[in-house]
């Protein structure tokens, strides 16, 4: 075997496609428009208690949180509990900014006054109507009743 030509394995048509796929993948990963915004993709699941206790940890971050949603004119908020909402304990709540909400605004009222799951971006500088809250959730992507109601699985 010494001095002979190296053994060449024939991969057939894969020899042609492998370099093309490697180049295409490297272009896609280096182009932010194709790769996606990594900040947008990261979702932090937090409890409303953690959000209220350390809002600076979540400032500017995309979060998912569950709480008691109260929907009303100039007072949309996500509260720690139904009791906090009932007694207007705004210290136990964050403002909900639906200004960019893509869905039907009239349907929002039907989703309020119950526990809800919310996905959006938390901002300490968004303090709601007349600055009544210490922070708010903006760019809301999801606002659904919690727990979600699923159809029972068929046996």
Residue pairs with C-beta under 8 A, 6 or more apart in sequence:
11 18
27 34
28 34
28 35
29 35
39 62
40 62
42 61
42 62
43 62
43 63
43 64
43 119
44 58
44 61
44 62
44 63
44 64
45 63
45 64
45 65
46 58
46 63
46 64
46 65
47 65
47 66
48 65
48 66
48 67
48 78
48 79
48 80
48 94
49 80
50 57
50 58
51 58
51 63
51 65
51 94
51 122
52 80
52 91
52 92
52 93
52 94
55 94
55 122
55 124
55 134
55 135
56 124
58 122
59 122
59 123
59 124
59 135
60 121
60 122
60 123
61 121
61 122
62 119
62 120
62 121
63 119
63 120
63 121
63 122
63 137
64 117
64 118
64 119
64 142
65 78
65 117
65 118
65 137
66 115
66 116
66 117
66 118
66 146
67 78
67 79
67 80
67 81
67 93
67 94
67 115
67 116
67 118
68 78
68 79
68 80
68 81
68 82
68 84
68 85
68 114
68 115
68 116
69 76
69 77
69 78
69 79
69 96
69 111
69 112
69 113
69 114
69 115
69 116
69 118
69 143
70 76
70 77
70 78
70 79
70 85
70 93
70 112
70 113
71 96
71 108
71 109
71 111
71 112
71 113
72 112
74 129
74 130
75 128
75 129
75 132
76 95
76 96
76 97
76 98
76 108
76 112
76 128
77 85
77 90
77 93
77 94
77 95
77 96
77 128
77 133
78 93
78 94
78 96
78 116
78 118
78 137
79 85
79 89
79 92
79 93
80 89
80 92
80 93
81 92
82 115
84 92
84 93
85 93
85 113
90 132
90 133
91 134
93 133
94 122
94 133
94 134
94 135
94 136
94 137
95 126
95 127
95 128
95 129
95 132
95 133
95 135
95 136
95 137
96 118
96 120
96 136
96 137
96 140
96 143
97 120
97 126
97 128
97 136
97 137
97 138
97 139
97 140
98 105
98 108
98 140
98 143
99 138
100 138
100 139
100 140
101 108
101 140
101 143
103 143
108 143
111 143
111 144
111 145
114 145
114 146
115 145
115 146
115 147
116 143
116 144
116 145
116 146
117 142
117 143
117 144
117 145
117 146
117 148
118 137
118 140
118 142
118 143
119 140
119 141
119 142
120 137
120 138
120 139
120 140
120 141
120 142
121 137
121 138
121 139
122 135
122 136
122 137
122 138
123 135
123 136
123 137
123 138
124 134
124 135
125 135
126 135
126 136
126 138
127 133
127 134
127 135
127 136
128 136
